[in-house]
Amino acid sequence: MKDVPAPLPAIGEAFAGGFFAGTFLLDGRIHALIVAPKAEGETEAKWRTAGPDATAPRSLRDGLANSDAVNDDDHPAVKFCRELRIGGFDDWYLPSRHEAALLAETLMPSAICVPEQTAAPAFQEGGPEAFERRAYWTSTEWDSGYAWCQYFLNGGQSTNVKDWSFRVRAVRKYPL
């Protein structure tokens, strides 16, 4: 692990293989959330290819644990993230529901009901790293047939059928 710069960069600035998206608490420890560069770390995929899941990756906060629970060919969104090698890092994963909400809070372009947008220029509407005004999968399952999505159109979250295709954007966490 590389040394953490002091102070941390501003939201949306390059950091640890991607872009700094904020901090969050997990298991009593503060982590930096890093979002992957769009060109390498974003795609469209299904959460699950077919049928109900027997697994239960339902952590609201730990996307890495969720991702590791279903990292196989039947889970294309997770598999895409876990196979990434960006900036010398191979610990990318599909964000949890909480981590996805942090991405929307700090990096969402202007939205229908939220006229202000992120202060990070690269993530503003039309910027090279901007999230699309669409649904993005999270790694948090609702039940055997549904998983949570984060909407970058309005900032909300909802569940969707796992065999639908939505946007996927990888993240990694960096313990502070």
N, C-alpha and C positions, 0 to 999 in steps of 0.2 A: 504494500500500500504506500502511495506517495504521501509526502507531508502535506498537511492542510495549510493553505495560505492564511495568514491573519492580516486583516480581517477577511471574512468570506466575501466572495465577489457579489456584485449586485445581481438581483433577479434577472435571468436571461443572459448573463455573461458566460463565456466559455469556462468550463470547470470539469476536471476529472473525466475527460473523454466525451463530454456532452455540454449541457448548459444547466447552470444552477437554477433550481426551481423553488427553493425554500428549505425549511427544516421541519422535522417532525419527530415526535417521541415514539419509540418502539422499545418495549421491554426495559423501560427505565433509562434508556440511552438516547441522546439526541443524534439524529442522522441528517445529512444533507441529501436532498432528493435531486438527482441528476436526470434530465431528460435527454434521450438520444438525439443526435442530429437527424432532421427529417429525411434527408436523402438516403441515409443508411438504415435508420431505425424506425421507419414507418411503412406500413403496408395495409392492405385490406385482406381480411381473413375471417373465417368462421371460428367461433370459440370451440366448437366440437363438430366433427364431420357428420355423425349420425347417431341416433339413439340416445337414451338417457345415460347419465353418468352414475357410476357406482361410488365414485370418490366424492369427497365433500370439502373442496377448498373454499371455506367460508370465512376466512379471516378478513375482517374489515380493514386491518392495518398492515398486514405482512404479505405483500405481493410476492416476495421471493418464496416464502413457504407455500403459498397458493400455487405458484408457477411450478415449483418442484414436485408438487403432488400430482400434477397432470401433464408432465413434460413427455409427450409421446406423439406418435403420428396421428392419433385421433383428435389431438388438440392443436390445430395449426397456428392459432394466435400465440399461444404460449411457446410452442416449438420455435416459431420465428424469432421471438425475443431471446429465448435461451441459447439459440445458436449464433447470435450476433457476436462479432469481435470488432469493437470500435474503439479507437484511441488506445489500444493496448489493453483493453478490459474485456473480460468474457463473462461478467456477472450481470448481464442485462436480463430483465424479466418484465412480465406484464404487470402493471401497477395494480395494487389493491383499490378497493373503493375509496378509501381514505386518501391514498396517494394520488389517485386520479382527481379527486376533489381539490387537492392542493394545486395540481397542475392547472385546473380551471380557474382557481382563485388567483393565481399569480401570473399565468401566461395566456389567458383567454383573450382572443381578439374581441373587439366590441361585439355585443350580442343584442338580440332583439329587446330583451328586457333590462339589459345592463349596458347603457350607452358608453360608459368609460371602458377603455381597454388597457391591457397591460402597458406598463411604462417601458418594457423591453422592446426596442425598435425591431429586432429581427422576428419577434413573435406577433407584432401588430398586423392588422388586416393587410394582406398582400405581401408580408415579409417572407423571407426565405425559410424561416423556421415555424411560421404560423400554423397553428392547429386549424384544420378545416372546420367549418360550421356544420359538423356532423356528429354522429355518435361514435364513441371509441369504447372498445371493450375494456373492462377491468378483469382482474383475475378472481374476483369474488363471486362465487356461485350463489344463486338464490335457492335453487333446488335442483333436482336431477335433470330438469329440462330447460332451466333458465339461468342466466348470469346477468350481473349488473353492467350497465353502460354509463359512461359519463358523456353528457351532451355539451359540445362546445358551441352550440347554437344559442342556448339559454342558461347554461350553467347547472342544469338539473341532472338528476340521475333517475334511471328506471331500469327495469329488467326487460330482457329480450330473449327470444328463443335462441338457444345455443348454436343452431345450424344456420343462422343468418350471417351474412358477411357485413362486418363493420370495420371501421378504421382501427388500427393497432399502432401504438407508439410505445416503444420500450423505455424503461427507466432503469436506474441502478441506485443503490443507496450507499452512502459514504459515512461511516461512523465518525462522529466528532468527539 
